[in-house]
Amino acid sequence: MKLWPARLSLPLTWRKLKRIFVNLMSDLFHRDVPEDYILKVFETMKAAPRISVESQEFVERVDFLRKTGAAVKFLSVEPLLGPIEQIDLSGIDWVIVGGELGGHKKKAGRLLDGRTWDALPRGLAREA
């Protein structure tokens, strides 16, 4: 595992807005990532708020996003690691959903908690 602390403030120096994936191919909450590093990542994300929800367990994070002053509220539901039965998307402008990517698949593949996750997500579409 490699951490890049010197790069954490880089997005704050950009003059033009850019979309940034935090941990596109990794796990910020892995047991070997130091808590102080996670806090520094969150400090940077607070400057340009976007939230990730991986399962029903983390749905309360959407409330934090809703309370930000961000002009566009972007929610990432990825990597989707479990079912999301109830989620309030009011006040959220953009949602993307995805599974794990790349060559670093879990030994169990798409199997999680005894279920194969290969169907398209249902119930996340906001009514027009």
MOPAC internal coordinates of N, CA, C and O (Angstrom, degrees):
PM7 1SCF
backbone

  N    0.0000 0     0.00 0     0.00 0    0    0    0
  C    1.4540 1     0.00 0     0.00 0    1    0    0
  C    1.5203 1   107.91 1     0.00 0    2    1    0
  O    1.2310 1   121.49 1   -41.66 1    3    2    1
  N    1.3325 1   114.75 1   138.34 1    3    2    1
  C    1.4608 1   120.36 1   178.46 1    5    3    2
  C    1.5227 1   109.15 1  -127.64 1    6    5    3
  O    1.2310 1   120.80 1   -51.20 1    7    6    5
  N    1.3117 1   116.07 1   128.80 1    7    6    5
  C    1.4581 1   122.51 1   176.08 1    9    7    6
  C    1.5289 1   108.33 1  -104.11 1   10    9    7
  O    1.2310 1   120.52 1   -32.55 1   11   10    9
  N    1.3176 1   116.61 1   147.45 1   11   10    9
  C    1.4643 1   122.36 1  -177.99 1   13   11   10
  C    1.5271 1   110.27 1  -122.59 1   14   13   11
  O    1.2310 1   118.66 1  -112.18 1   15   14   13
  N    1.3275 1   120.16 1    67.82 1   15   14   13
  C    1.4726 1   121.45 1  -175.71 1   17   15   14
  C    1.5246 1   113.75 1   -60.14 1   18   17   15
  O    1.2310 1   119.67 1   147.56 1   19   18   17
  N    1.3225 1   118.24 1   -32.44 1   19   18   17
  C    1.4726 1   120.45 1  -178.92 1   21   19   18
  C    1.5259 1   111.68 1   -67.38 1   22   21   19
  O    1.2310 1   120.10 1   159.45 1   23   22   21
  N    1.3251 1   117.41 1   -20.55 1   23   22   21
  C    1.4658 1   120.91 1  -178.27 1   25   23   22
  C    1.5279 1   113.14 1   -89.77 1   26   25   23
  O    1.2310 1   119.89 1   171.43 1   27   26   25
  N    1.3155 1   117.81 1    -8.57 1   27   26   25
  C    1.4580 1   119.89 1  -174.91 1   29   27   26
  C    1.5221 1   113.51 1   -62.11 1   30   29   27
  O    1.2310 1   119.83 1   145.09 1   31   30   29
  N    1.3097 1   117.93 1   -34.91 1   31   30   29
  C    1.4633 1   119.90 1  -178.39 1   33   31   30
  C    1.5275 1   112.66 1   -90.98 1   34   33   31
  O    1.2310 1   119.72 1   177.20 1   35   34   33
  N    1.3048 1   118.13 1    -2.80 1   35   34   33
  C    1.4618 1   121.70 1  -178.57 1   37   35   34
  C    1.5274 1   113.16 1   -54.46 1   38   37   35
  O    1.2310 1   118.45 1   134.62 1   39   38   37
  N    1.3441 1   120.55 1   -45.38 1   39   38   37
  C    1.4715 1   119.65 1   179.65 1   41   39   38
  C    1.5288 1   113.51 1   -59.02 1   42   41   39
  O    1.2310 1   120.25 1   154.95 1   43   42   41
  N    1.3089 1   117.12 1   -25.05 1   43   42   41
  C    1.4734 1   120.18 1  -179.03 1   45   43   42
  C    1.5242 1   112.16 1   -76.20 1   46   45   43
  O    1.2310 1   120.05 1   168.17 1   47   46   45
  N    1.3238 1   117.51 1   -11.83 1   47   46   45
  C    1.4659 1   121.39 1   179.95 1   49   47   46
  C    1.5199 1   112.32 1   -95.02 1   50   49   47
  O    1.2310 1   119.76 1   168.30 1   51   50   49
  N    1.3246 1   118.06 1   -11.70 1   51   50   49
  C    1.4696 1   121.28 1  -177.54 1   53   51   50
  C    1.5171 1   110.43 1   -72.38 1   54   53   51
  O    1.2310 1   120.78 1   -42.59 1   55   54   53
  N    1.3220 1   116.11 1   137.41 1   55   54   53
  C    1.4579 1   121.34 1   178.76 1   57   55   54
  C    1.5206 1   111.91 1   -82.07 1   58   57   55
  O    1.2310 1   120.25 1   148.82 1   59   58   57
  N    1.3391 1   117.13 1   -31.18 1   59   58   57
  C    1.4621 1   121.39 1   179.67 1   61   59   58
  C    1.5272 1   109.00 1  -104.52 1   62   61   59
  O    1.2310 1   120.86 1   -33.86 1   63   62   61
  N    1.3353 1   115.97 1   146.14 1   63   62   61
  C    1.4573 1   121.03 1   178.00 1   65   63   62
  C    1.5166 1   110.06 1   -67.92 1   66   65   63
  O    1.2310 1   120.96 1   -39.27 1   67   66   65
  N    1.3268 1   115.77 1   140.73 1   67   66   65
  C    1.4568 1   122.48 1   177.02 1   69   67   66
  C    1.5132 1   108.09 1  -137.97 1   70   69   67
  O    1.2310 1   120.89 1   -27.58 1   71   70   69
  N    1.3220 1   115.91 1   152.42 1   71   70   69
  C    1.4622 1   120.32 1   172.99 1   73   71   70
  C    1.5116 1   107.92 1   -86.55 1   74   73   71
  O    1.2310 1   120.96 1   -44.38 1   75   74   73
  N    1.3151 1   115.77 1   135.62 1   75   74   73
  C    1.4585 1   121.02 1  -177.33 1   77   75   74
  C    1.5197 1   108.90 1  -128.43 1   78   77   75
  O    1.2310 1   120.83 1   -48.86 1   79   78   77
  N    1.3066 1   116.02 1   131.14 1   79   78   77
  C    1.4566 1   120.52 1   171.15 1   81   79   78
  C    1.5200 1   107.61 1   -94.78 1   82   81   79
  O    1.2310 1   120.38 1   -58.31 1   83   82   81
  N    1.2994 1   116.88 1   121.69 1   83   82   81
  C    1.4549 1   120.79 1   174.16 1   85   83   82
  C    1.5205 1   106.22 1   -89.33 1   86   85   83
  O    1.2310 1   120.70 1   -62.26 1   87   86   85
  N    1.3111 1   116.27 1   117.74 1   87   86   85
  C    1.4550 1   122.08 1   177.80 1   89   87   86
  C    1.5215 1   113.21 1    64.12 1   90   89   87
  O    1.2310 1   120.08 1  -130.78 1   91   90   89
  N    1.2934 1   117.45 1    49.22 1   91   90   89
  C    1.4562 1   120.91 1   178.71 1   93   91   90
  C    1.5315 1   111.21 1   -58.73 1   94   93   91
  O    1.2310 1   119.97 1   141.49 1   95   94   93
  N    1.3088 1   117.66 1   -38.51 1   95   94   93
  C    1.4616 1   120.85 1  -176.18 1   97   95   94
  C    1.5355 1   111.46 1  -121.12 1   98   97   95
  O    1.2310 1   120.72 1  -149.32 1   99   98   97
  N    1.3198 1   116.23 1    30.68 1   99   98   97
  C    1.4627 1   118.93 1  -177.59 1  101   99   98
  C    1.5202 1   110.38 1  -152.21 1  102  101   99
  O    1.2310 1   120.80 1     7.66 1  103  102  101
  N    1.3209 1   116.08 1  -172.34 1  103  102  101
  C    1.4587 1   122.08 1  -176.85 1  105  103  102
  C    1.5243 1   108.98 1  -130.15 1  106  105  103
  O    1.2310 1   120.51 1   -76.24 1  107  106  105
  N    1.3148 1   116.64 1   103.76 1  107  106  105
  C    1.4642 1   121.03 1  -179.30 1  109  107  106
  C    1.5217 1   111.95 1   -59.34 1  110  109  107
  O    1.2310 1   120.27 1   149.95 1  111  110  109
  N    1.3327 1   117.09 1   -30.05 1  111  110  109
  C    1.4593 1   120.84 1  -175.82 1  113  111  110
  C    1.5310 1   112.81 1   -99.05 1  114  113  111
  O    1.2310 1   120.68 1  -159.68 1  115  114  113
  N    1.3202 1   116.30 1    20.32 1  115  114  113
  C    1.4670 1   120.45 1   175.53 1  117  115  114
  C    1.5258 1   108.68 1   -60.36 1  118  117  115
  O    1.2310 1   120.39 1   -33.64 1  119  118  117
  N    1.2989 1   116.85 1   146.36 1  119  118  117
  C    1.4721 1   121.14 1  -175.60 1  121  119  118
  C    1.5324 1   113.47 1   -59.93 1  122  121  119
  O    1.2310 1   119.71 1   158.27 1  123  122  121
  N    1.3403 1   118.16 1   -21.73 1  123  122  121
  C    1.4624 1   120.38 1  -179.08 1  125  123  122
  C    1.5307 1   113.88 1   -91.25 1  126  125  123
  O    1.2310 1   120.06 1   177.27 1  127  126  125
  N    1.3394 1   117.49 1    -2.73 1  127  126  125
  C    1.4645 1   119.91 1   177.33 1  129  127  126
  C    1.5248 1   107.62 1   -84.99 1  130  129  127
  O    1.2310 1   119.98 1   -59.36 1  131  130  129
  N    1.3411 1   117.63 1   120.64 1  131  130  129
  C    1.4618 1   120.35 1  -178.44 1  133  131  130
  C    1.5281 1   112.11 1   -61.73 1  134  133  131
  O    1.2310 1   120.99 1   -36.93 1  135  134  133
  N    1.3161 1   115.71 1   143.07 1  135  134  133
  C    1.4629 1   120.96 1  -178.38 1  137  135  134
  C    1.5215 1   111.89 1   -59.90 1  138  137  135
  O    1.2310 1   119.50 1   141.91 1  139  138  137
  N    1.3287 1   118.57 1   -38.09 1  139  138  137
  C    1.4589 1   120.08 1   179.94 1  141  139  138
  C    1.5227 1   111.53 1   -65.36 1  142  141  139
  O    1.2310 1   119.95 1   149.28 1  143  142  141
  N    1.3283 1   117.69 1   -30.72 1  143  142  141
  C    1.4608 1   120.92 1   176.22 1  145  143  142
  C    1.5288 1   110.12 1   -69.55 1  146  145  143
  O    1.2310 1   120.52 1   136.64 1  147  146  145
  N    1.3198 1   116.62 1   -43.36 1  147  146  145
  C    1.4679 1   121.17 1   177.66 1  149  147  146
  C    1.5273 1   109.77 1   -58.70 1  150  149  147
  O    1.2310 1   120.23 1   137.00 1  151  150  149
  N    1.3198 1   117.17 1   -43.00 1  151  150  149
  C    1.4699 1   120.92 1   178.93 1  153  151  150
  C    1.5254 1   111.64 1   -62.24 1  154  153  151
  O    1.2310 1   120.12 1   141.00 1  155  154  153
  N    1.3298 1   117.37 1   -39.00 1  155  154  153
  C    1.4680 1   120.72 1   177.56 1  157  155  154
  C    1.5280 1   111.03 1   -65.42 1  158  157  155
  O    1.2310 1   120.48 1   141.82 1  159  158  157
  N    1.3274 1   116.68 1   -38.18 1  159  158  157
  C    1.4682 1   120.26 1   176.27 1  161  159  158
  C    1.5247 1   109.51 1   -61.92 1  162  161  159
  O    1.2310 1   120.60 1   136.18 1  163  162  161
  N    1.3271 1   116.45 1   -43.82 1  163  162  161
  C    1.4630 1   120.28 1  -179.68 1  165  163  162
  C    1.5249 1   111.61 1   -66.12 1  166  165  163
  O    1.2310 1   119.66 1   146.18 1  167  166  165
  N    1.3185 1   118.25 1   -33.82 1  167  166  165
  C    1.4619 1   120.39 1   176.47 1  169  167  166
  C    1.5212 1   110.55 1   -61.87 1  170  169  167
  O    1.2310 1   120.39 1   138.83 1  171  170  169
  N    1.3327 1   116.87 1   -41.17 1  171  170  169
  C    1.4572 1   120.72 1   177.74 1  173  171  170
  C    1.5222 1   110.78 1   -68.09 1  174  173  171
  O    1.2310 1   120.44 1   136.87 1  175  174  173
  N    1.3239 1   116.76 1   -43.13 1  175  174  173
  C    1.4647 1   120.39 1  -179.94 1  177  175  174
  C    1.5193 1   111.52 1   -64.10 1  178  177  175
  O    1.2310 1   120.39 1   150.20 1  179  178  177
  N    1.3276 1   116.85 1   -29.80 1  179  178  177
  C    1.4675 1   120.31 1  -179.94 1  181  179  178
  C    1.5265 1   110.92 1   -63.44 1  182  181  179
  O    1.2310 1   120.84 1   150.06 1  183  182  181
  N    1.3250 1   115.99 1   -29.94 1  183  182  181
  C    1.4649 1   120.01 1   179.47 1  185  183  182
  C    1.5338 1   111.27 1   -70.80 1  186  185  183
  O    1.2310 1   120.06 1   155.93 1  187  186  185
  N    1.3170 1   117.49 1   -24.07 1  187  186  185
  C    1.4699 1   122.73 1   177.73 1  189  187  186
  C    1.5213 1   106.79 1  -140.86 1  190  189  187
  O    1.2310 1   119.52 1  -103.59 1  191  190  189
  N    1.3367 1   118.52 1    76.41 1  191  190  189
  C    1.4573 1   121.68 1  -166.50 1  193  191  190
  C    1.5218 1   115.75 1   -65.32 1  194  193  191
  O    1.2310 1   121.61 1   -53.39 1  195  194  193
  N    1.3041 1   114.52 1   126.61 1  195  194  193
  C    1.4565 1   125.57 1   170.24 1  197  195  194
  C    1.5127 1   105.39 1  -144.60 1  198  197  195
  O    1.2310 1   120.14 1   -30.06 1  199  198  197
  N    1.3015 1   117.35 1   149.94 1  199  198  197
  C    1.4567 1   120.77 1  -173.69 1  201  199  198
  C    1.5232 1   109.89 1  -128.55 1  202  201  199
  O    1.2310 1   121.02 1   -33.14 1  203  202  201
  N    1.3358 1   115.65 1   146.86 1  203  202  201
  C    1.4645 1   121.63 1   175.06 1  205  203  202
  C    1.5230 1   109.36 1  -116.77 1  206  205  203
  O    1.2310 1   121.00 1   -42.26 1  207  206  205
  N    1.3193 1   115.70 1   137.74 1  207  206  205
  C    1.4633 1   122.84 1   177.73 1  209  207  206
  C    1.5242 1   106.77 1  -128.13 1  210  209  207
  O    1.2310 1   120.33 1   -59.82 1  211  210  209
  N    1.3344 1   116.98 1   120.18 1  211  210  209
  C    1.4575 1   121.13 1  -175.12 1  213  211  210
  C    1.5231 1   113.28 1   -97.86 1  214  213  211
  O    1.2310 1   120.22 1   158.12 1  215  214  213
  N    1.3287 1   117.18 1   -21.88 1  215  214  213
  C    1.4647 1   121.82 1  -178.67 1  217  215  214
  C    1.5307 1   108.28 1  -164.76 1  218  217  215
  O    1.2310 1   120.45 1    -3.02 1  219  218  217
  N    1.3225 1   116.75 1   176.98 1  219  218  217
  C    1.4633 1   121.42 1  -179.84 1  221  219  218
  C    1.5322 1   111.14 1   -56.08 1  222  221  219
  O    1.2310 1   120.33 1   148.95 1  223  222  221
  N    1.3116 1   116.97 1   -31.05 1  223  222  221
  C    1.4659 1   122.28 1  -178.91 1  225  223  222
  C    1.5357 1   112.29 1   -57.19 1  226  225  223
  O    1.2310 1   119.92 1   153.27 1  227  226  225
  N    1.3410 1   117.76 1   -26.73 1  227  226  225
  C    1.4589 1   120.98 1  -173.95 1  229  227  226
  C    1.5338 1   113.98 1  -112.04 1  230  229  227
  O    1.2310 1   120.18 1  -166.21 1  231  230  229
  N    1.3307 1   117.26 1    13.79 1  231  230  229
  C    1.4601 1   121.53 1  -177.92 1  233  231  230
  C    1.5289 1   111.75 1   -60.83 1  234  233  231
  O    1.2310 1   119.28 1   151.67 1  235  234  233
  N    1.3168 1   118.99 1   -28.33 1  235  234  233
  C    1.4704 1   120.34 1  -178.81 1  237  235  234
  C    1.5194 1   112.03 1   -62.53 1  238  237  235
  O    1.2310 1   119.49 1   162.18 1  239  238  237
  N    1.3316 1   118.57 1   -17.82 1  239  238  237
  C    1.4664 1   120.89 1   177.20 1  241  239  238
  C    1.5312 1   111.49 1   -62.01 1  242  241  239
  O    1.2310 1   120.14 1   152.63 1  243  242  241
  N    1.3226 1   117.34 1   -27.37 1  243  242  241
  C    1.4675 1   121.21 1  -179.96 1  245  243  242
  C    1.5295 1   110.13 1   -60.82 1  246  245  243
  O    1.2310 1   120.08 1   144.98 1  247  246  245
  N    1.3298 1   117.45 1   -35.02 1  247  246  245
  C    1.4664 1   121.21 1   178.47 1  249  247  246
  C    1.5246 1   111.06 1   -61.66 1  250  249  247
  O    1.2310 1   119.86 1   141.39 1  251  250  249
  N    1.3356 1   117.86 1   -38.61 1  251  250  249
  C    1.4661 1   121.32 1   178.25 1  253  251  250
  C    1.5280 1   110.42 1   -64.46 1  254  253  251
  O    1.2310 1   120.37 1   139.01 1  255  254  253
  N    1.3313 1   116.90 1   -40.99 1  255  254  253
  C    1.4546 1   121.04 1   178.86 1  257  255  254
  C    1.5219 1   110.60 1   -63.90 1  258  257  255
  O    1.2310 1   120.87 1   136.32 1  259  258  257
  N    1.3149 1   115.93 1   -43.68 1  259  258  257
  C    1.4653 1   120.83 1  -179.03 1  261  259  258
  C    1.5346 1   110.78 1   -59.66 1  262  261  259
  O    1.2310 1   119.58 1   147.82 1  263  262  261
  N    1.3128 1   118.42 1   -32.18 1  263  262  261
  C    1.4683 1   122.83 1  -176.24 1  265  263  262
  C    1.5337 1   113.35 1   -82.75 1  266  265  263
  O    1.2310 1   119.92 1   171.83 1  267  266  265
  N    1.3410 1   117.76 1    -8.17 1  267  266  265
  C    1.4670 1   119.51 1  -179.35 1  269  267  266
  C    1.5181 1   110.22 1   -74.71 1  270  269  267
  O    1.2310 1   121.08 1   -14.72 1  271  270  269
  N    1.3007 1   115.53 1   165.28 1  271  270  269
  C    1.4551 1   120.62 1   176.74 1  273  271  270
  C    1.5195 1   112.87 1   -91.56 1  274  273  271
  O    1.2310 1   120.05 1  -166.46 1  275  274  273
  N    1.3233 1   117.52 1    13.54 1  275  274  273
  C    1.4626 1   120.92 1  -177.80 1  277  275  274
  C    1.5220 1   110.67 1   -61.74 1  278  277  275
  O    1.2310 1   120.49 1   -41.84 1  279  278  277
  N    1.3304 1   116.67 1   138.16 1  279  278  277
  C    1.4622 1   121.14 1   179.38 1  281  279  278
  C    1.5205 1   111.23 1   -67.83 1  282  281  279
  O    1.2310 1   120.45 1   142.40 1  283  282  281
  N    1.3245 1   116.74 1   -37.60 1  283  282  281
  C    1.4645 1   122.57 1   177.04 1  285  283  282
  C    1.5141 1   107.38 1  -122.23 1  286  285  283
  O    1.2310 1   120.74 1   -57.42 1  287  286  285
  N    1.2951 1   116.18 1   122.58 1  287  286  285
  C    1.4691 1   121.15 1  -178.09 1  289  287  286
  C    1.5268 1   108.70 1   -99.65 1  290  289  287
  O    1.2310 1   121.15 1   -66.24 1  291  290  289
  N    1.3191 1   115.41 1   113.76 1  291  290  289
  C    1.4564 1   124.57 1  -172.66 1  293  291  290
  C    1.5210 1   109.46 1  -108.96 1  294  293  291
  O    1.2310 1   120.37 1   -54.09 1  295  294  293
  N    1.3268 1   116.89 1   125.91 1  295  294  293
  C    1.4580 1   122.33 1   179.72 1  297  295  294
  C    1.5146 1   109.77 1  -116.64 1  298  297  295
  O    1.2310 1   120.67 1   -52.73 1  299  298  297
  N    1.3153 1   116.32 1   127.27 1  299  298  297
  C    1.4559 1   122.19 1   176.18 1  301  299  298
  C    1.5230 1   108.39 1  -105.24 1  302  301  299
  O    1.2310 1   120.29 1   -62.60 1  303  302  301
  N    1.3204 1   117.05 1   117.40 1  303  302  301
  C    1.4627 1   121.99 1   176.41 1  305  303  302
  C    1.5217 1   105.29 1  -103.90 1  306  305  303
  O    1.2310 1   121.61 1  -107.06 1  307  306  305
  N    1.3314 1   114.52 1    72.94 1  307  306  305
  C    1.4535 1   121.67 1  -178.56 1  309  307  306
  C    1.5215 1   110.53 1  -164.63 1  310  309  307
  O    1.2310 1   119.40 1   -30.50 1  311  310  309
  N    1.2800 1   118.74 1   149.50 1  311  310  309
  C    1.4555 1   122.61 1    -8.03 1  313  311  310
  C    1.5268 1   109.83 1   -70.18 1  314  313  311
  O    1.2310 1   120.72 1   -48.69 1  315  314  313
  N    1.3051 1   116.22 1   131.31 1  315  314  313
  C    1.4599 1   121.07 1  -179.96 1  317  315  314
  C    1.5212 1   107.98 1   -70.90 1  318  317  315
  O    1.2310 1   121.04 1   -71.06 1  319  318  317
  N    1.3332 1   115.61 1   108.94 1  319  318  317
  C    1.4647 1   121.14 1  -174.31 1  321  319  318
  C    1.5158 1   113.58 1  -108.17 1  322  321  319
  O    1.2310 1   120.28 1  -178.83 1  323  322  321
  N    1.3083 1   117.07 1     1.17 1  323  322  321
  C    1.4578 1   120.71 1   179.74 1  325  323  322
  C    1.5060 1   109.97 1  -171.83 1  326  325  323
  O    1.2310 1   120.38 1    -8.73 1  327  326  325
  N    1.3122 1   116.87 1   171.27 1  327  326  325
  C    1.4590 1   119.72 1  -177.91 1  329  327  326
  C    1.5267 1   112.18 1   -68.02 1  330  329  327
  O    1.2310 1   121.49 1   -32.30 1  331  330  329
  N    1.3193 1   114.76 1   147.70 1  331  330  329
  C    1.4606 1   121.60 1   172.21 1  333  331  330
  C    1.5198 1   105.39 1  -120.65 1  334  333  331
  O    1.2310 1   121.30 1   -76.30 1  335  334  333
  N    1.3138 1   115.11 1   103.70 1  335  334  333
  C    1.4592 1   120.98 1  -175.41 1  337  335  334
  C    1.5237 1   112.24 1   -87.23 1  338  337  335
  O    1.2310 1   119.96 1   143.94 1  339  338  337
  N    1.3246 1   117.69 1   -36.06 1  339  338  337
  C    1.4639 1   122.61 1  -177.20 1  341  339  338
  C    1.5224 1   108.51 1  -133.18 1  342  341  339
  O    1.2310 1   120.66 1   -57.02 1  343  342  341
  N    1.3471 1   116.34 1   122.98 1  343  342  341
  C    1.4607 1   120.02 1   176.01 1  345  343  342
  C    1.5287 1   108.32 1  -150.38 1  346  345  343
  O    1.2310 1   120.66 1   -50.44 1  347  346  345
  N    1.3209 1   116.35 1   129.56 1  347  346  345
  C    1.4610 1   122.32 1   179.40 1  349  347  346
  C    1.5265 1   107.44 1   -94.38 1  350  349  347
  O    1.2310 1   120.40 1   -66.17 1  351  350  349
  N    1.3242 1   116.84 1   113.83 1  351  350  349
  C    1.4563 1   121.23 1  -178.92 1  353  351  350
  C    1.5260 1   112.80 1  -101.48 1  354  353  351
  O    1.2310 1   120.31 1  -167.00 1  355  354  353
  N    1.3295 1   117.00 1    13.00 1  355  354  353
  C    1.4692 1   118.91 1   178.05 1  357  355  354
  C    1.5275 1   109.01 1   -62.99 1  358  357  355
  O    1.2310 1   121.03 1   -44.76 1  359  358  357
  N    1.3260 1   115.63 1   135.24 1  359  358  357
  C    1.4588 1   120.75 1  -179.84 1  361  359  358
  C    1.5148 1   114.23 1    81.36 1  362  361  359
  O    1.2310 1   119.78 1  -179.72 1  363  362  361
  N    1.3211 1   118.03 1     0.28 1  363  362  361
  C    1.4667 1   121.98 1   179.31 1  365  363  362
  C    1.5251 1   107.44 1  -100.69 1  366  365  363
  O    1.2310 1   120.56 1   -50.59 1  367  366  365
  N    1.3430 1   116.53 1   129.41 1  367  366  365
  C    1.4560 1   121.04 1  -174.68 1  369  367  366
  C    1.5170 1   113.91 1   -88.65 1  370  369  367
  O    1.2310 1   120.49 1   147.30 1  371  370  369
  N    1.3187 1   116.67 1   -32.70 1  371  370  369
  C    1.4547 1   119.00 1  -170.64 1  373  371  370
  C    1.5214 1   109.08 1  -147.20 1  374  373  371
  O    1.2310 1   120.61 1   -48.29 1  375  374  373
  N    1.3344 1   116.43 1   131.71 1  375  374  373
  C    1.4697 1   122.07 1   179.27 1  377  375  374
  C    1.5175 1   108.28 1  -130.76 1  378  377  375
  O    1.2310 1   120.41 1   -47.63 1  379  378  377
  N    1.3265 1   116.82 1   132.37 1  379  378  377
  C    1.4575 1   120.87 1   170.24 1  381  379  378
  C    1.5246 1   107.56 1  -119.77 1  382  381  379
  O    1.2310 1   120.94 1   -30.57 1  383  382  381
  N    1.3271 1   115.81 1   149.43 1  383  382  381
  C    1.4590 1   121.85 1  -178.61 1  385  383  382
  C    1.5113 1   107.97 1  -130.63 1  386  385  383
  O    1.2310 1   120.59 1   -43.91 1  387  386  385
  N    1.3212 1   116.47 1   136.09 1  387  386  385
  C    1.4553 1   119.58 1   178.35 1  389  387  386
  C    1.5087 1   111.38 1  -163.17 1  390  389  387
  O    1.2310 1   121.56 1   -15.60 1  391  390  389
  N    1.3086 1   114.62 1   164.40 1  391  390  389
  C    1.4588 1   121.85 1   177.40 1  393  391  390
  C    1.5124 1   110.34 1   -99.53 1  394  393  391
  O    1.2310 1   120.84 1    12.80 1  395  394  393
  N    1.3157 1   116.01 1  -167.20 1  395  394  393
  C    1.4547 1   120.02 1   178.19 1  397  395  394
  C    1.5146 1   109.87 1   -74.77 1  398  397  395
  O    1.2310 1   120.42 1   -35.03 1  399  398  397
  N    1.3210 1   116.80 1   144.97 1  399  398  397
  C    1.4537 1   122.99 1  -176.71 1  401  399  398
  C    1.5133 1   111.36 1  -118.85 1  402  401  399
  O    1.2310 1   121.47 1   -10.11 1  403  402  401
  N    1.3123 1   114.78 1   169.89 1  403  402  401
  C    1.4463 1   121.33 1   167.87 1  405  403  402
  C    1.5075 1   114.49 1    82.36 1  406  405  403
  O    1.2310 1   122.00 1     5.91 1  407  406  405
  N    1.3345 1   113.77 1  -174.09 1  407  406  405
  C    1.4558 1   121.54 1  -175.74 1  409  407  406
  C    1.5101 1   113.97 1   -85.12 1  410  409  407
  O    1.2310 1   119.88 1  -172.65 1  411  410  409
  N    1.3184 1   117.83 1     7.35 1  411  410  409
  C    1.4669 1   120.84 1  -177.86 1  413  411  410
  C    1.5206 1   110.46 1  -106.08 1  414  413  411
  O    1.2310 1   120.58 1  -130.91 1  415  414  413
  N    1.3226 1   116.49 1    49.09 1  415  414  413
  C    1.4620 1   120.59 1  -177.95 1  417  415  414
  C    1.5202 1   110.38 1   -69.67 1  418  417  415
  O    1.2310 1   121.21 1   -27.80 1  419  418  417
  N    1.3106 1   115.29 1   152.20 1  419  418  417
  C    1.4568 1   120.59 1   175.01 1  421  419  418
  C    1.5209 1   109.35 1   -63.70 1  422  421  419
  O    1.2310 1   120.23 1   -28.00 1  423  422  421
  N    1.3193 1   117.16 1   152.00 1  423  422  421
  C    1.4599 1   121.44 1   177.92 1  425  423  422
  C    1.5174 1   110.97 1   -55.34 1  426  425  423
  O    1.2310 1   120.38 1   147.79 1  427  426  425
  N    1.3273 1   116.88 1   -32.21 1  427  426  425
  C    1.4585 1   121.08 1  -178.58 1  429  427  426
  C    1.5295 1   112.24 1   -83.29 1  430  429  427
  O    1.2310 1   119.93 1   179.70 1  431  430  429
  N    1.3425 1   117.73 1    -0.30 1  431  430  429
  C    1.4617 1   120.34 1  -178.46 1  433  431  430
  C    1.5061 1   110.89 1    66.87 1  434  433  431
  O    1.2310 1   119.91 1    51.50 1  435  434  433
  N    1.3339 1   117.77 1  -128.50 1  435  434  433
  C    1.4592 1   122.28 1  -179.73 1  437  435  434
  C    1.5126 1   111.53 1   -87.26 1  438  437  435
  O    1.2310 1   119.62 1  -174.81 1  439  438  437
  N    1.3132 1   118.33 1     5.19 1  439  438  437
  C    1.4506 1   121.95 1  -178.83 1  441  439  438
  C    1.5258 1   109.55 1   -83.92 1  442  441  439
  O    1.2310 1   120.99 1   -55.31 1  443  442  441
  N    1.3311 1   115.70 1   124.69 1  443  442  441
  C    1.4576 1   121.62 1   178.45 1  445  443  442
  C    1.5074 1   107.92 1  -143.42 1  446  445  443
  O    1.2310 1   120.43 1   -51.71 1  447  446  445
  N    1.2900 1   116.78 1   128.29 1  447  446  445
  C    1.4613 1   122.41 1  -179.65 1  449  447  446
  C    1.5256 1   111.98 1    52.52 1  450  449  447
  O    1.2310 1   120.90 1  -140.04 1  451  450  449
  N    1.3327 1   115.88 1    39.96 1  451  450  449
  C    1.4576 1   120.80 1   176.65 1  453  451  450
  C    1.5125 1   115.22 1    76.62 1  454  453  451
  O    1.2310 1   119.89 1  -170.09 1  455  454  453
  N    1.3307 1   117.81 1     9.91 1  455  454  453
  C    1.4653 1   121.86 1  -178.18 1  457  455  454
  C    1.5235 1   109.74 1  -126.60 1  458  457  455
  O    1.2310 1   120.26 1   -39.63 1  459  458  457
  N    1.3259 1   117.10 1   140.37 1  459  458  457
  C    1.4606 1   121.48 1   175.75 1  461  459  458
  C    1.5168 1   108.41 1   -89.28 1  462  461  459
  O    1.2310 1   120.67 1   -56.30 1  463  462  461
  N    1.3289 1   116.33 1   123.70 1  463  462  461
  C    1.4628 1   122.51 1  -175.74 1  465  463  462
  C    1.5289 1   109.32 1  -100.08 1  466  465  463
  O    1.2310 1   120.77 1   -94.62 1  467  466  465
  N    1.3317 1   116.13 1    85.38 1  467  466  465
  C    1.4573 1   119.46 1   178.84 1  469  467  466
  C    1.5211 1   112.55 1  -132.19 1  470  469  467
  O    1.2310 1   119.77 1  -171.82 1  471  470  469
  N    1.3131 1   118.05 1     8.18 1  471  470  469
  C    1.4557 1   121.79 1   178.32 1  473  471  470
  C    1.5242 1   109.62 1   -94.81 1  474  473  471
  O    1.2310 1   120.72 1   -22.67 1  475  474  473
  N    1.3254 1   116.22 1   157.33 1  475  474  473
  C    1.4580 1   120.49 1   175.32 1  477  475  474
  C    1.5152 1   109.44 1   -70.00 1  478  477  475
  O    1.2310 1   119.58 1   -38.03 1  479  478  477
  N    1.3238 1   118.41 1   141.97 1  479  478  477
  C    1.4594 1   121.40 1   178.16 1  481  479  478
  C    1.5214 1   110.85 1   -61.27 1  482  481  479
  O    1.2310 1   120.62 1   -36.89 1  483  482  481
  N    1.3131 1   116.42 1   143.11 1  483  482  481
  C    1.4609 1   122.85 1   176.26 1  485  483  482
  C    1.5219 1   108.76 1  -117.24 1  486  485  483
  O    1.2310 1   120.76 1   -28.61 1  487  486  485
  N    1.3123 1   116.14 1   151.39 1  487  486  485
  C    1.4551 1   119.79 1   170.54 1  489  487  486
  C    1.5092 1   115.19 1    85.53 1  490  489  487
  O    1.2310 1   118.82 1  -175.93 1  491  490  489
  N    1.3258 1   119.86 1     4.07 1  491  490  489
  C    1.4534 1   119.87 1   178.72 1  493  491  490
  C    1.5221 1   112.15 1   -95.46 1  494  493  491
  O    1.2310 1   119.71 1   166.92 1  495  494  493
  N    1.3112 1   118.17 1   -13.08 1  495  494  493
  C    1.4594 1   121.14 1  -177.82 1  497  495  494
  C    1.5126 1   110.86 1   -68.98 1  498  497  495
  O    1.2310 1   120.68 1   -49.29 1  499  498  497
  N    1.2911 1   116.30 1   130.71 1  499  498  497
  C    1.4571 1   122.42 1   178.91 1  501  499  498
  C    1.5192 1   107.95 1   -84.37 1  502  501  499
  O    1.2310 1   120.25 1   -42.38 1  503  502  501
  N    1.3228 1   117.13 1   137.62 1  503  502  501
  C    1.4650 1   120.41 1   179.20 1  505  503  502
  C    1.5109 1   109.32 1   -72.42 1  506  505  503
  O    1.2310 1   121.40 1   -42.34 1  507  506  505
  N    1.3312 1   114.92 1   137.66 1  507  506  505
  C    1.4756 1   120.47 1  -177.67 1  509  507  506
  C    1.5157 1   110.75 1   -72.27 1  510  509  507
  O    1.2310 1   120.10 1   180.00 1  511  510  509

